[in-house]
Amino acid sequence: MRPRIALPADTLDEATNIINERNAAFAPRPAVEAIVKTGGLPIILPSIDPEDVADYLPLFDGVAFLGGADVDPTFFGEEPHMRLGKTYRKRDLFEIELLKQAVAANKAILGICRGLQLINVGLGGTLYQDLSEDPLAQLKHSQAAMGNQPSHHVTVVPDSTLATLTGKRPYVNSRHHQAIKDVAPSLRVTASADDQVIEALESKADDQILGVQWHPENMYKHHAESRQIFQNFVDRAANRM
C-alpha cells in the first residue's frame, strides 16, 4: 500500500456563477502531483468541525500543511496588524487541531509557506504579521518572478534533515509577507535567508516535522532538491505505516 498523505484543503472564496464552486474545498494541483510522483496517495480534507478531527487520523500516514491565507493572529495572542492579509479562521481552527492530533499520533508532517507558519503557531510559536515588523528583513520575499522560478538563496544548518535534501545553499522561490518570529519550543531553525528571515523549521527530537517557507511544489519538476523534500516526506510517512 502506498503511504496516504492528507492535504488539508483551502477554500475557494472567489465570486463564481457556478453554485457548486462556491466555497469549494480544493488542494493545489502541483502539491497533489508532487505527492503522487514521489509515491504517496493524496487525500484532500475539507475544513470541518475540529471536534471531528480524530475521525480523520486513521485515514492517513502523513499530513502536508500547504499555502494559503494568513494565520489569524489571535491564535498567537495578537490583534490584527494594519498589513495583515486575508484570514480564514475556520481553516485555522481545523488545521491547528489536526496538527496537534497528528503530532500526538506520530504522523509525518510537512509544512509549506503558510503551512510552516501554521505549524509554528499551533505548537506555541509566533509570527511577524508582516515583514515590515521585522527590523532585519531586507530581501524581496514576495517575488515578482514567475512562481516556479527561484529568487533568493537560503543557508541551511549542516546537521539537519534539510541539508541532506537540498545542500547547504539552495536557491528557492519566495511568496510570503509573514514570517516566523518566536520559534515553538519543540522546533529548531534549520534554514535562514541572508537577512535572517527564518526559512525552515524541523523537530528538535526526531524527524517528524519539516517545514519550509518556500514552495517546492512549484519547482519539483525541474529542481531535484525540491523533489527531495517531497520524497523525504513520503518516505517518512511510509515508515509510519
C-alpha positions in Angstrom: 0.0 0.0 0.0 1.2 3.5 -0.8 1.6 5.9 2.1 -1.6 8.0 2.4 -1.0 11.8 2.6 -3.6 14.2 3.9 -3.8 17.6 2.3 -5.9 20.0 4.3 -7.9 21.9 1.8 -8.1 25.6 1.1 -11.5 27.2 0.3 -12.4 28.9 -2.9 -13.8 32.3 -1.9 -13.8 34.0 -5.4 -17.1 35.0 -7.0 -18.5 32.3 -9.3 -21.6 31.7 -11.3 -21.4 28.0 -10.7 -23.2 27.2 -7.4 -21.2 24.0 -6.8 -17.9 26.0 -6.8 -19.0 28.4 -4.1 -16.8 27.9 -1.1 -15.5 24.7 -2.6 -12.6 22.8 -0.9 -9.5 22.4 -3.0 -5.8 21.5 -2.9 -3.2 23.0 -5.2 -2.7 20.7 -8.2 1.1 21.0 -8.1 1.1 19.7 -4.5 -1.1 16.8 -5.4 1.1 15.9 -8.4 4.3 16.1 -6.3 2.9 13.7 -3.7 1.8 11.2 -6.4 5.2 11.5 -8.3 7.1 10.6 -5.1 5.0 7.6 -4.2 2.2 9.0 -2.0 -1.6 8.8 -2.3 -3.1 12.2 -1.6 -6.3 12.6 0.4 -7.9 16.1 0.4 -9.5 17.0 3.7 -12.1 19.9 3.8 -12.1 22.1 6.9 -14.7 20.7 9.2 -15.5 21.0 12.9 -12.3 20.5 14.9 -14.2 18.1 17.1 -14.3 15.6 14.2 -10.6 15.6 13.5 -10.0 12.4 15.4 -12.1 10.5 12.8 -9.6 11.5 10.1 -6.5 10.2 11.8 -6.8 6.5 10.8 -7.1 7.6 7.1 -3.5 8.9 6.6 0.1 8.3 7.4 1.4 11.9 6.8 -0.1 15.4 6.5 1.1 18.3 4.4 0.0 21.8 5.6 0.1 23.9 2.4 0.0 27.6 1.4 -3.0 30.0 1.6 -4.3 32.8 3.7 -2.6 34.4 6.7 -2.9 32.8 10.1 -5.3 34.6 12.4 -3.0 36.5 14.8 -5.4 35.9 17.8 -4.0 32.3 17.8 -0.7 33.7 19.0 -2.1 36.4 21.2 -2.1 39.5 18.9 -4.6 41.8 17.4 -4.5 42.3 13.6 -1.7 44.4 12.1 -2.7 47.0 9.5 -0.9 45.0 6.9 -2.4 41.6 7.8 -3.7 39.9 4.7 -6.9 37.8 4.3 -7.5 35.2 7.0 -9.9 32.3 7.3 -10.5 31.3 11.0 -12.4 28.1 10.2 -9.4 26.7 8.4 -7.0 27.7 11.2 -9.2 26.1 13.8 -9.4 22.8 11.8 -5.7 22.7 10.9 -4.4 23.6 14.4 -6.4 20.7 15.9 -5.3 18.4 13.0 -1.7 19.3 13.7 -1.9 18.7 17.4 -3.5 15.3 16.9 -1.2 14.3 14.1 1.8 15.2 16.3 0.4 13.1 19.1 -0.3 10.2 16.7 3.3 10.3 15.3 2.2 11.1 11.7 4.8 12.5 9.3 4.4 16.3 8.9 5.4 18.7 6.1 4.8 22.4 6.1 4.9 24.7 3.1 4.8 28.5 3.4 1.6 29.2 5.4 1.9 25.6 6.5 5.3 26.3 8.1 3.7 29.2 9.9 0.7 27.3 11.0 2.8 24.5 12.4 4.9 27.1 14.4 1.8 28.8 15.8 0.0 25.5 16.5 2.9 24.3 18.6 3.3 27.6 20.6 5.3 30.0 18.4 4.5 33.4 17.0 4.7 35.2 13.6 5.6 38.6 12.2 2.2 39.5 10.8 4.0 41.5 8.1 7.7 41.6 7.3 7.7 45.3 7.9 7.6 44.3 11.6 10.9 42.5 11.3 13.8 45.1 11.7 16.2 42.7 9.9 14.1 41.9 6.8 15.6 43.4 3.7 15.2 40.9 0.8 12.3 40.7 -1.5 10.3 37.7 0.0 7.3 38.2 -2.3 8.9 37.7 -5.7 7.8 39.3 -8.9 9.5 36.5 -10.8 7.4 33.6 -12.1 6.3 31.3 -9.2 8.2 28.3 -10.5 11.5 30.1 -10.6 13.9 30.6 -7.7 14.6 34.2 -6.5 16.9 34.1 -3.5 19.2 31.8 -1.6 18.9 30.3 1.9 21.6 28.9 4.2 20.8 25.5 5.7 22.1 24.2 9.0 24.6 21.4 8.2 23.3 18.9 10.8 19.7 19.0 9.6 17.5 16.7 7.6 17.0 19.6 5.1 20.7 19.8 4.4 20.7 16.2 3.3 17.9 17.0 0.8 18.9 20.5 -0.6 22.5 21.0 0.3 23.8 24.0 2.3 22.8 26.8 -0.1 19.7 26.1 -2.1 18.2 28.7 -4.5 14.4 28.9 -3.7 11.3 30.7 -4.7 9.5 33.0 -2.3 5.9 34.2 -2.0 5.2 35.4 1.6 4.8 38.6 3.6 4.6 37.0 7.0 7.5 35.1 8.7 8.4 33.1 11.8 9.1 35.3 14.9 9.4 33.2 18.1 10.1 29.6 17.3 7.8 27.0 19.0 9.6 25.1 21.8 9.7 21.7 20.1 11.1 23.1 16.8 14.5 24.4 15.7 15.6 26.7 12.9 17.3 24.8 10.1 17.5 27.5 7.3 17.5 31.3 7.0 17.7 33.8 4.3 20.6 36.2 4.2 18.6 38.9 6.0 18.0 36.3 8.8 14.3 35.7 8.0 13.6 32.1 9.1 13.1 29.8 6.1 12.8 26.3 7.6 12.0 24.5 10.9 12.4 20.9 12.0 11.5 18.9 15.0 14.2 19.0 17.7 13.7 15.5 18.9 13.2 13.4 15.8 12.3 13.6 12.1 8.6 14.0 12.4 8.3 17.6 11.3 9.9 19.5 8.4 8.6 22.9 7.2 9.9 25.3 4.6 8.9 28.9 3.8 9.2 28.5 0.1 7.1 26.5 -2.4 8.8 23.3 -3.6 5.6 22.0 -5.1 6.1 24.7 -7.9 9.7 23.6 -8.5 9.9 19.9 -8.1 9.7 19.0 -11.8 12.9 20.8 -12.7 14.8 21.1 -9.3 16.0 17.9 -7.7 16.3 19.5 -4.2 12.6 20.4 -4.3 11.6 16.9 -5.3 13.7 15.5 -2.5 11.7 17.4 0.1 8.6 15.6 -1.1 10.4 12.3 -1.4 11.7 12.6 2.2 8.2 13.4 3.4 6.5 10.5 1.6 9.3 8.2 2.9 8.8 9.4 6.4 5.1 8.7 6.1 5.8 5.2 4.7 8.0 4.5 7.8 5.0 5.2 10.0 2.5 2.9 8.2 
